[in-house]
Amino acid sequence: NAGVTQTPKFRILKIGQSMTLQCTQDMNHNYMYWYRQDPGMGLKLIYYSVGAGITDKGEVPNGYNVSRSTTEDFPLRLELAAPSQTSVYFCASNNRVNSGNTIYFGEGSWLTVV
Amino acid sequence: DQQVKQNSPSLSVQEGRISILNCDYTNSMFDYFLWYKKYPAEGPTFLISISSIKDKNEDGRFTVFLNKSAKHLSLHIVPSQPGDSAVYFCAALGNNNNDMRFGAGTRLTVKP
């Protein structure tokens, strides 16, 4: 009963370091998303994917990269970490045919850049 | 550009009373609206949704009302229970649009 799984749950990065947030879903969903949530703000879409091999920018893509080589996995890459990327990151997925517009979220990854 | 706004960052109600959470939006292209509930250290979970062709959708203790002319929706929880204490996010989506916009959330506290 895994659903959407994100790793790591917590991470501290130094400015300029790079890292990848992993996301995998076992529901065979075609759509996957990465959101970030800053304190006192709503979730903002970073990147999304409508299927393997297809990715698109969301509202706040700068400083991030994604790939979607398989249906299950949608990793988010930070190449040169900046303090402005300190946030909580949520991966999500859905199947537009079966679940409509409802999306299912992972538990979140807390990232601090110092 | 905050297209979905939840102007009340927090709300406190007594157990058994009604909780009303409000949400306003500015983009007239939005035609589907959702409410998500989030507990600390967890991801948001879907609660209830409404399409723009309706003005009310009910699911147990939860009812969402949509006023398209005012670009306003609200979530009613009645009766409120302590387990309802969480942050509630309003979200909106346009047709054929993959960019779901979220409000900043309202923290609901239900006191026993």
Boltz contact constraints between the chains, C-beta under 6 A:
constraints:
  - contact:
      token1: [A, 40]
      token2: [B, 104]
      max_distance: 6.0
  - contact:
      token1: [A, 41]
      token2: [B, 104]
      max_distance: 6.0
  - contact:
      token1: [A, 42]
      token2: [B, 102]
      max_distance: 6.0
  - contact:
      token1: [A, 42]
      token2: [B, 103]
      max_distance: 6.0
  - contact:
      token1: [A, 42]
      token2: [B, 104]
      max_distance: 6.0
  - contact:
      token1: [A, 43]
      token2: [B, 102]
      max_distance: 6.0
  - contact:
      token1: [A, 45]
      token2: [B, 99]
      max_distance: 6.0
  - contact:
      token1: [A, 48]
      token2: [B, 98]
      max_distance: 6.0
  - contact:
      token1: [A, 58]
      token2: [B, 99]
      max_distance: 6.0
  - contact:
      token1: [A, 90]
      token2: [B, 43]
      max_distance: 6.0
  - contact:
      token1: [A, 101]
      token2: [B, 32]
      max_distance: 6.0
  - contact:
      token1: [A, 101]
      token2: [B, 93]
      max_distance: 6.0
  - contact:
      token1: [A, 102]
      token2: [B, 46]
      max_distance: 6.0
  - contact:
      token1: [A, 105]
      token2: [B, 43]
      max_distance: 6.0
  - contact:
      token1: [A, 105]
      token2: [B, 44]
      max_distance: 6.0
  - contact:
      token1: [A, 106]
      token2: [B, 43]
      max_distance: 6.0
  - contact:
      token1: [A, 107]
      token2: [B, 42]
      max_distance: 6.0
  - contact:
      token1: [A, 107]
      token2: [B, 43]
      max_distance: 6.0
  - contact:
      token1: [A, 108]
      token2: [B, 43]
      max_distance: 6.0
